[in-house]
Amino acid sequence: MPHSKGFANRSDTRSSEPVSIGDVVDRLLAEDVFQRGMPVAQLTRAWPEVVGERLAAATTPVSLEAGCLVVRAADGPWGSQARYLAKEIRTRADDALGGGVVTSIRIVVGSQGNRRSEA
C-alpha cells in the first residue's frame, strides 16, 4: 500500500474497519493544512462580487497568510488597476470573510511561474 511522506507524522491510526466518507472528509477539513485554504476558496467563489466582474476576470486571490491576501493579476495593466483599488479590495475581501481576517494586500503580476510582482 502506498504511503505519503507525512503519513508517519499523522496522529490518527489506520484501521481495517469501514468508515463513512463523510467522517473522512470532516477529519481532513479539520486539519490546519486544509483550514488555511478555506478562506481563499471562499474568496475565489465570491471574487466577482468582491472586485466586480471585469476585475475578477483578470485577477484571482491566490493565498492568505498571516492576514496578507495575495492577489494575482493577469498582466501589468490589470496589476496597476488592482494596486489602485487595493484598499477597497482589502476592505471588501475582509468583509466577505466576516471581518478581522484580511489586514493587508499584495498584488503580484503574471503567471504563477513568473516572479515579477509587488504592491
Beta strands, then each sheet from edge to edge (+ up, - down):
strand 1: 59-65
strand 2: 68-73
strand 3: 104-109
sheet 1: 1+ 2- 3-
end
